[in-house]
Amino acid sequence: PPSNRPQLSSLIAMVVWVMLLVIHGATTVGSMPAGGTPENITVVFLLPDKVKVSWTTADDKVEKYDVMYKPTDARVVRVVAGNSDSVELTQLKPDTQYQVTVTAVRGGRKYRSRPVVFRTLEVPKTVVEPTI
């Protein structure tokens, strides 16, 4: 007779981990004051290929932010421009170490944060229980 017990073979176990990485402090480009420099860079891990990066800036007259990111072992840098205080980075490689830097642009001057290094999540493993 058929068993009424649920079969785990049809289930995929997926654990969603939300990690938070906050980096304090920043530097500026050249001899500019640090008032407009993005600080408190926060990385929230959403999926193995997606993170949300956010930051704060003391200066509310920032024209735009350039978010530069790349795998730490790569030479190619991708830039995302925008005027909000956060951005989602997508199409990342799972389980890969990245470096991200946020630059505030105001009045032709650039205020760059310290680089932040993070590792994306691993792809969740599927769990399949054999049927007997």
C-alpha positions in Angstrom: 0.0 0.0 0.0 1.2 3.5 -0.7 2.7 5.3 2.3 1.2 8.6 3.5 4.6 9.8 4.7 6.0 12.7 2.7 8.9 11.8 0.5 12.0 14.0 0.8 13.1 13.1 -2.7 10.8 15.8 -4.1 12.0 18.5 -1.7 15.0 20.7 -2.2 16.5 22.0 1.0 17.5 25.6 0.5 18.9 27.6 3.4 18.8 31.3 3.0 21.5 33.0 4.9 21.4 36.7 5.4 24.8 38.0 6.4 25.6 41.6 7.2 29.0 43.1 6.8 29.6 46.7 8.0 32.8 48.6 7.5 33.5 51.8 9.3 35.8 54.6 8.2 36.8 55.9 4.8 39.4 57.9 2.9 39.3 60.7 0.4 40.9 61.2 -3.0 43.7 63.7 -2.9 43.6 66.3 -0.1 39.8 66.8 0.1 38.0 66.8 3.4 36.3 63.6 4.5 32.9 65.2 4.9 31.5 63.8 1.7 33.1 60.4 1.8 30.8 57.4 1.9 31.0 55.6 5.3 29.5 52.6 7.0 29.6 50.5 3.8 27.2 47.7 4.4 26.9 44.5 2.3 23.8 42.4 2.7 23.9 39.0 1.0 20.6 38.3 -0.8 21.4 35.3 -3.0 24.6 33.6 -4.1 24.8 35.9 -7.1 23.3 39.1 -5.6 24.2 41.5 -2.8 22.9 44.9 -1.6 25.5 47.5 -0.9 24.5 50.6 1.1 26.3 53.5 2.8 25.9 56.8 4.5 27.4 60.2 3.7 27.4 63.3 5.8 27.1 65.6 2.8 23.5 65.7 1.3 24.6 67.6 -1.8 26.2 64.6 -3.5 25.4 64.6 -7.3 25.9 60.9 -7.8 27.7 57.8 -6.5 29.9 55.4 -8.4 30.0 51.9 -7.0 33.0 50.1 -8.4 33.3 46.3 -7.9 35.3 43.4 -9.1 36.4 39.9 -8.1 39.6 40.5 -6.1 41.7 38.4 -8.6 40.4 40.3 -11.7 41.5 43.4 -13.5 38.1 44.3 -14.9 36.1 46.8 -12.8 32.4 47.3 -13.2 30.9 50.6 -12.3 27.3 51.2 -11.2 26.3 54.9 -11.1 23.3 56.3 -9.3 22.1 58.9 -6.8 20.7 56.7 -4.1 22.5 55.5 -1.0 22.3 51.8 -2.0 22.6 49.5 -5.0 22.0 45.9 -5.7 24.9 44.1 -7.4 23.6 41.2 -9.5 25.1 38.5 -11.7 27.9 38.0 -9.3 29.8 34.7 -9.2 28.8 32.5 -6.2 31.5 31.8 -3.5 33.8 34.4 -5.0 35.7 37.2 -3.2 34.9 40.7 -4.4 36.1 44.2 -3.6 33.8 47.1 -3.7 34.4 50.9 -3.4 31.8 53.7 -3.2 32.8 57.1 -4.6 30.6 60.2 -4.0 30.8 62.9 -6.7 30.1 66.5 -5.8 31.2 69.7 -7.6 33.6 67.8 -9.8 35.3 66.3 -6.7 35.4 62.6 -5.9 35.2 61.2 -2.3 36.2 57.6 -2.3 35.5 55.1 0.5 38.0 52.5 1.6 37.7 49.2 -0.4 35.5 46.6 1.2 36.2 42.9 0.6 33.4 40.3 0.8 32.7 36.8 -0.4 29.5 35.9 -2.1 27.4 33.0 -0.8 27.8 29.4 -2.0 25.0 27.9 -4.1 22.8 25.9 -1.7 23.2 22.2 -2.0 20.1 20.1 -2.8 19.2 17.3 -0.4 17.6 14.3 -1.9 16.7 11.3 0.2 16.7 8.0 -1.7 13.4 6.2 -1.8 13.3 2.7 -0.5 
